[in-house]
Amino acid sequence: LVVLAICGGYQLLGNSFLTCTGEDLPGIGLFDVRTVGGETRFIGNVAVACDLEGAEGVLVGFENHSGRTRLGPSCRPLGRVIKGYGNNGEDGWEGCVHRNAIGTYLHGSLLPKNPRLADWLLLQALRRRYDLESLPRLDDRLETSAHRAALDLVLAEKKAWRRFLKS
């Protein structure tokens, strides 16, 4: 099964979610993660260094979540946070990968902004049905240019904040 679970879907597919009021809600358990509801929301643009084979590079998106998610031993992170908060604002990780399933807090037209990740998901799904090792190469200059523009915008925000904090 190929899955892309974003935000609440990511949390739901984890082991459990502990609400701000102390209610411990069971999850489906696809991802070995546990989420605790936070008092404040993590909101903003995100950049994540991803080493997922076939989707290597920097992912960009937007996050808006109050959950603080911790990975268990059988889940590996989707990537290392370059800018933003990621899973919990503390350990520097974003999302998780378990087999052909990805959980993430990256919103904001995730797949159009990250064509290599979109291709990775498509390839995983097609491999299940057809004997494919790779997708045919397409002219993706426009998608790559759009991704680069989104990444430049996110990284420029980080530099602007650094200048602001130094003054």
VMD Tcl script that draws the C-alpha trace (Angstrom):
set ca {
  {0.00 0.00 0.00}
  {1.30 3.47 -0.92}
  {0.21 6.19 1.50}
  {0.81 9.92 1.85}
  {-0.66 11.08 5.17}
  {-0.56 14.80 5.92}
  {-0.99 16.44 9.34}
  {-4.07 14.92 11.04}
  {-3.79 11.88 8.77}
  {-0.18 11.44 9.89}
  {-1.26 11.64 13.53}
  {-4.20 9.25 13.01}
  {-1.97 6.63 11.39}
  {0.40 6.74 14.38}
  {0.17 4.68 17.56}
  {-1.64 7.27 19.67}
  {-2.52 10.93 20.18}
  {-2.56 12.45 23.67}
  {-4.87 15.48 23.59}
  {-4.28 18.74 25.47}
  {-7.03 17.63 27.87}
  {-5.25 14.37 28.67}
  {-7.36 12.00 26.59}
  {-5.19 9.26 25.07}
  {-6.66 8.36 21.68}
  {-5.51 5.18 19.96}
  {-4.23 5.46 16.40}
  {-4.20 2.93 13.59}
  {-0.54 2.05 14.17}
  {0.78 2.17 10.61}
  {3.51 4.56 11.77}
  {5.52 3.93 14.93}
  {4.91 7.47 16.21}
  {3.21 9.02 19.21}
  {1.77 12.53 19.14}
  {1.02 14.85 22.05}
  {-1.21 17.88 21.52}
  {0.51 21.19 22.23}
  {-0.84 24.48 23.52}
  {0.61 26.51 20.66}
  {0.63 25.91 16.91}
  {3.68 25.56 14.69}
  {2.88 27.70 11.65}
  {5.07 28.72 8.73}
  {7.01 27.70 5.66}
  {9.23 24.65 5.95}
  {12.32 23.32 4.18}
  {13.43 19.73 4.82}
  {16.54 17.88 3.60}
  {15.20 14.54 2.35}
  {17.37 11.49 1.65}
  {14.57 9.20 0.50}
  {16.11 7.21 -2.37}
  {14.67 8.60 -5.59}
  {13.36 11.77 -3.95}
  {16.62 13.15 -2.58}
  {16.85 16.90 -2.18}
  {15.09 19.63 -0.27}
  {11.33 19.46 0.22}
  {9.31 22.62 0.72}
  {5.89 23.10 2.25}
  {3.83 24.87 4.86}
  {3.12 23.60 8.36}
  {0.23 24.42 10.69}
  {-0.06 21.95 13.57}
  {-0.10 21.81 17.34}
  {0.86 18.14 17.61}
  {4.31 17.19 18.84}
  {5.20 13.89 17.20}
  {8.00 11.57 18.30}
  {9.31 8.74 16.13}
  {9.58 5.20 17.42}
  {12.42 2.84 16.46}
  {10.70 1.31 13.41}
  {10.00 4.65 11.70}
  {12.67 6.70 10.02}
  {12.32 10.43 9.46}
  {11.35 11.83 6.08}
  {14.10 14.40 6.52}
  {16.06 16.90 8.58}
  {14.48 20.33 9.14}
  {16.39 23.19 7.52}
  {13.76 25.81 8.32}
  {10.57 25.40 10.33}
  {9.56 23.20 13.24}
  {9.02 19.71 11.85}
  {7.63 16.91 13.99}
  {7.97 18.59 17.36}
  {10.10 21.73 17.18}
  {12.89 20.07 19.16}
  {14.66 17.11 17.55}
  {15.07 18.56 14.03}
  {13.17 15.78 12.22}
  {10.18 16.07 9.93}
  {7.73 13.34 9.01}
  {8.33 9.63 8.89}
  {8.71 6.88 6.33}
  {7.66 3.28 6.82}
  {7.96 1.10 3.72}
  {5.84 2.83 1.02}
  {4.06 5.12 3.47}
  {4.97 8.71 4.27}
  {3.58 10.78 7.12}
  {4.33 14.50 7.22}
  {3.30 17.90 8.49}
  {4.16 19.49 5.12}
  {1.04 21.09 3.63}
  {0.73 23.70 0.94}
  {0.35 21.89 -2.33}
  {3.01 19.42 -1.25}
  {3.23 17.34 -4.43}
  {3.20 20.19 -6.99}
  {5.92 21.96 -4.98}
  {8.01 18.77 -4.76}
  {7.94 16.91 -8.09}
  {10.60 14.38 -7.07}
  {8.47 13.31 -4.10}
  {5.41 13.08 -6.37}
  {7.39 10.90 -8.78}
  {8.58 8.70 -5.89}
  {5.01 8.07 -4.74}
  {3.83 7.34 -8.29}
  {6.69 4.91 -8.85}
  {5.96 3.06 -5.60}
  {2.31 2.67 -6.61}
  {3.13 1.56 -10.17}
  {5.74 -0.94 -8.98}
  {3.02 -2.79 -7.10}
  {1.09 -3.35 -10.33}
  {3.70 -3.31 -13.09}
  {7.31 -4.41 -13.42}
  {8.85 -0.92 -13.36}
  {12.25 0.09 -12.09}
  {11.88 3.75 -12.98}
  {9.52 6.24 -14.57}
  {10.23 7.51 -18.07}
  {12.11 10.81 -17.95}
  {9.96 13.82 -18.76}
  {10.87 17.42 -19.37}
  {10.45 18.69 -15.82}
  {12.26 22.01 -16.18}
  {9.12 23.98 -15.35}
  {8.42 21.92 -12.21}
  {12.05 22.14 -11.14}
  {12.02 25.90 -11.66}
  {8.83 26.26 -9.58}
  {10.33 24.10 -6.82}
  {13.48 26.21 -6.82}
  {11.44 29.43 -6.57}
  {9.47 28.04 -3.60}
  {12.68 26.91 -1.91}
  {14.37 30.27 -2.51}
  {11.37 32.00 -0.92}
  {11.49 29.78 2.17}
  {15.25 30.15 2.60}
  {15.08 33.92 2.06}
  {12.63 34.11 4.98}
  {15.16 32.34 7.16}
  {17.90 34.81 6.19}
  {15.57 37.75 6.81}
  {14.83 36.47 10.33}
  {18.53 36.05 11.04}
  {19.16 39.67 10.00}
  {16.23 40.80 12.17}
  {17.48 38.87 15.21}
  {21.02 40.25 14.84}
  {19.87 43.90 14.82}
}
mol new
graphics top color blue
foreach p $ca { graphics top sphere $p radius 0.5 }
foreach p [lrange $ca 0 end-1] q [lrange $ca 1 end] { graphics top cylinder $p $q radius 0.2 }
display resetview
